[in-house]
Amino acid sequence: MIRVLLADDEHLIRGAVAALLGLEADLEVVAEVGRGDEVAAAVAGHDPDVAVLDIEMPGLDGLAAAEELRAAGARCAVCMLTSFGRPGYLRRAMAAGVRGFVAKDAPTQELAAAIRKIHGGGRYLDGELAAGAMAAGDNPLTEREREILRLIGTGTGTARIAAHLHLSEGTVRNYLSTAMAKLDEPTRIAAARAAKDMGWI
């Protein structure tokens, strides 16, 4: 029996996936959570073989939760479940040790097959997501540029970003200009949106 943890903030979807996986003879859903910051405690408490994490969750996104599990040395394999085909997500997930990446609109049989495969030590990557990631190329942004664009995306102004990161406002503007040029976007808001759409922030 493969023990599965499900993390998805959409209660209806999580319940449906749990019910459908429960019909599989070799799969057992042992825990469900609705927030990313509840994942680590649930994994510690229920010891699943596979954690299926949605990317977009409150508290902590699925990728950050996967990174947290890896840092804690959790033994479970991780499979990302997402409705977003952002290539940067796939690359970041792979860097976090995620072994499976399944589109949210995939049939339940596909998710079950992915869970079995990664539990057996293999990898499962949705073909379209993998192709998109390869076509998009590497993330051109530095860690500092990503950090600043993340803050811009939350509506934080240049002065507050500078104070928060202990940089001068001119330095923050230089990082933004460089990021805008790399992303070929005319404004900082457009650059933040483009980086988010690619899964790079």
N, C-alpha and C positions, 0 to 999 in steps of 0.2 A: 504494500500500500504506500503510495506517494502522498506525503502530508503537504498541504498547500495553504499558504497565507495569501489572502486577497486584500489589496489596498487600493481603494477607489472612493473618491468623495461623492460620487453619484450613487445614492443608495439603491435606486431601482436597477441600475446596470450591475452594481456589485452583487445584489441579490439574485439577479437573473443568471449571471456568470456562475455564482456559487451553486445555484440549483442545477444548472446544466452540467457543471463539472461533477457534481454529486451523483449524476447518473452513470458516470464512468466507473467501472468495477474496480479499477486500480488507483483511483484518486479520491482523497478525502480532504475537504476544506476544513482546516482545524481552527482558523481564526480569520476575522474580517475587521478591517479598520477603515476609517474614512478620512484620516489625516496623515500626511507624510511624517509628521513628528511623533506619531504613535507606532511607526513601523518597527523601530529598533527594540522597543519594550515588548511588543507583540512577538517578535522573533525570539527574543530571549525567553519569554514566558511559554511559548508553544512549540519551539524547536521544529519549525517546518523544514521539509526537504527543499521546497521551492517557494520563493516569495514572488508573487505576481503583482507588480506595482504600476499604477497609472502614473503618467508623467505630471499632469496638472492636478495638484492637490494643495489644499491650504496647509499652513504650518511649515511644510518643507516639500519641495517638489520631489517626484519620484527618483530623479537622477541624484539629487542631494541625499535622499534616503538610501539609495544604493551605495553611494560613496561612504555614508556613515556605517552601513553594514560591513563594508569591506574593511574600513578602518578598525572596526570592533572585532574583526576576525570571525564573523558569523559563518557557519558552515553551509548555510543554505545557498542554493543557486538562485540567481535573480533573473526574472523575465519581465521586460517592460511591455506594458499594454498601453497603446496610445492612439488617439484619433488624429494626431499631428504627424505628418510625414516630413518633419524638418530634418535635413541631413545632419546638422550639427548635433542633434540629439543622439543620433546613432553613434557618431564618433565619440561623444562624451560618455555614452553608456558603455561602449566597448572599453574605454579607458578606466571606467569604474569597475570593470570585471563582470559586467552584465553578460549573460550567456544567451539570452533570448530576446527578441524584439518582434512583437506581433502587433499588427494594426487592430484597432478596437472593433472595426467592422468585419473582422475575419470570422469565419464560422467557428463555433465552439470546438469542433473536431480539430481544427487547426491549432487552437490554443492548447488543447489536450495533447496533441502530438508534440507541440513545442515543449510542454512541461515534461513529457516523458523523455524527450531527446536531451534536454539540458540536465535532467536528473541523472541520466546515464553518462554524463560527462561530455556530451556534444554541444553544438551551438545551433541555434535556430534564428535565422534572420529573414524577415519578410523581404521578398525579392524586389518589390518596388522601392521600399525604403533603402535597401542596400544600393540599388542602382542610382537613386537620387543622391545618396551620400557620395558615391564615387564621382558623379557628374559635377557636384558642387565644388569639389576640391577641398583643400585644407582651410581652416579658419585663419584668416589673415590678421586677426586682431591680437594684440598683446593682452596679457592678463590685466594690466592697468587700464587699457582702453576698454576692455569688457566691463571692468568694475565701474568705470565712469559712465558708460552707456547704460548699464543697469540702473544707475541712480538717475540718469536723465529720463529713463523710461518710467520712473516713479514720480516724475514731476519735480525732482529736486533741482534747484538752481545752481549756477556755477559757484557762487560764493559759499553756499552750504556744502557743496561737494569738496571745494578746496579746504574748508575748515575740517570736514569729516576725515579727509585723507591726508591732512597736514601738508598740503601743497599750496603754491600760490595760485591765484585765479588765472594768471597768464599761462602757467603750466597746464592747468586743466583745459584751458581753451586750445592750447597746442595739441594736447592729446585728442581733443574732440575734432580739431581740424584734420589731423592725421587719419582718424577713424572714418570721418566723412569722405575723405579722399579714397581710402581703401575700399569703401563700400559704394563709392560713386553716388553719394546722396547729397542733396543741396543743403539740408538742415540737420541739426543735431537730433531733432525728434524723428525725422525720417531715417537717420542712421540707426538710432536705437530700435526703431520698428523693424528695419531690414535685418539687423543683427538678431533680433528676437525671432523673426520669421524663419531665419536659417537655423535657429537653435543654438546660436553661438553665445547668447547671454541668457 
